[in-house]
């Protein structure tokens, strides 16, 4: 966290909330600065992601962090979250020592 600095950008701020955009700059250890320019958020409150898009993003993020079996189980629990009697099931999946 000490190496990350968030700076409000006047252009991005002026366009909010109509546009949810950001600019990213990365300064490397050797002093180079890499810039992405303006980046748009892929989804907006008025145009949320489809279930398929969310599952694709979940798979991208989860599959290299946990086993495929764990990722599948977590995905199933998350997709049925509204039917869970409590959040305990999710906590146990994230930390098996709580089971």
Secondary structure, DSSP 8 states (H G I E B T S, - for coil): -TT------HHHHHHTTT--EEEEEEE-TTS-EEEEEEEE-S-BTTB---HHHHHHHHHHHHTTTS-HHHHHHHHHHHHTGGG-S-THHHHHHH-GGG-
